[in-house]
Amino acid sequence: MADFDFLKEEYLTLRKEVELAMAELNVLETYCVYGTAAAFVWLSSNPLDGALLFAWFIPLLLVAFGAARSWAIAKHLG
């Protein structure tokens, strides 16, 4: 009976970990979409000059870091 209780607790703990990881992925996806949209809106409303030209890479960096974090979470769960 003790083995069954241990396995049940282990399952519940692992399930909670998966649920938290999925919630974190949902928040990460939301922040990446809104952050990228906000950056594009801000960039498109400002005139282009030398310093602002490099700012167009900010949305790319947001997506790249979001993808790297998603990959890390998937790797951890796997």
C-alpha positions as CSV (number, residue, x, y, z in Angstrom):
1,M,0.0,0.0,0.0
2,A,2.9,2.4,0.7
3,D,4.1,1.9,-2.9
4,F,0.7,3.0,-4.3
5,D,0.7,6.1,-2.1
6,F,4.2,7.0,-3.2
7,L,3.4,6.5,-6.9
8,K,0.2,8.6,-6.5
9,E,2.1,11.4,-4.9
10,E,4.8,11.3,-7.6
11,Y,2.1,11.4,-10.3
12,L,0.4,14.4,-8.7
13,T,3.7,16.2,-8.3
14,L,4.7,15.6,-11.9
15,R,1.3,16.6,-13.2
16,K,1.5,19.9,-11.2
17,E,4.9,20.5,-12.7
18,V,3.6,20.0,-16.2
19,E,0.6,22.2,-15.6
20,L,2.9,25.0,-14.3
21,A,5.2,24.6,-17.3
22,M,2.2,24.9,-19.7
23,A,0.9,28.0,-17.9
24,E,4.4,29.5,-18.2
25,L,4.4,28.7,-21.9
26,N,1.0,30.4,-22.3
27,V,2.2,33.6,-20.6
28,L,5.5,33.5,-22.6
29,E,3.5,33.2,-25.8
30,T,1.3,36.1,-24.8
31,Y,4.2,38.4,-23.9
32,C,6.1,37.6,-27.1
33,V,3.1,38.4,-29.3
34,Y,2.2,41.6,-27.4
35,G,5.8,42.7,-27.1
36,T,6.5,42.1,-30.8
37,A,3.3,43.9,-31.8
38,A,4.1,46.9,-29.5
39,A,7.6,47.1,-30.8
40,F,6.4,47.1,-34.5
41,V,3.8,49.8,-33.7
42,W,6.4,52.0,-32.0
43,L,8.9,51.5,-34.7
44,S,6.4,52.2,-37.5
45,S,5.3,55.4,-35.9
46,N,8.8,56.9,-35.6
47,P,10.9,58.2,-38.5
48,L,13.8,56.1,-39.6
49,D,17.3,57.3,-38.7
50,G,20.6,55.6,-38.0
51,A,20.0,54.6,-34.4
52,L,16.4,53.5,-35.0
53,L,17.5,51.2,-37.8
54,F,19.0,48.8,-35.3
55,A,15.8,48.9,-33.2
56,W,14.1,46.9,-35.9
57,F,15.9,43.9,-34.6
58,I,14.2,44.1,-31.2
59,P,11.1,42.1,-32.3
60,L,13.4,39.5,-33.7
61,L,15.2,39.3,-30.4
62,L,11.9,38.9,-28.5
63,V,10.8,36.1,-30.7
64,A,14.3,34.4,-30.5
65,F,14.4,34.6,-26.7
66,G,10.8,33.3,-26.5
67,A,11.6,30.4,-28.8
68,A,14.7,29.6,-26.8
69,R,12.8,29.6,-23.5
70,S,10.0,27.4,-25.1
71,W,12.6,25.0,-26.3
72,A,14.2,24.9,-22.8
73,I,10.8,24.1,-21.2
74,A,10.0,21.4,-23.7
75,K,13.5,19.9,-23.2
76,H,12.9,19.9,-19.4
77,L,9.5,18.2,-19.7
78,G,10.9,15.7,-22.2
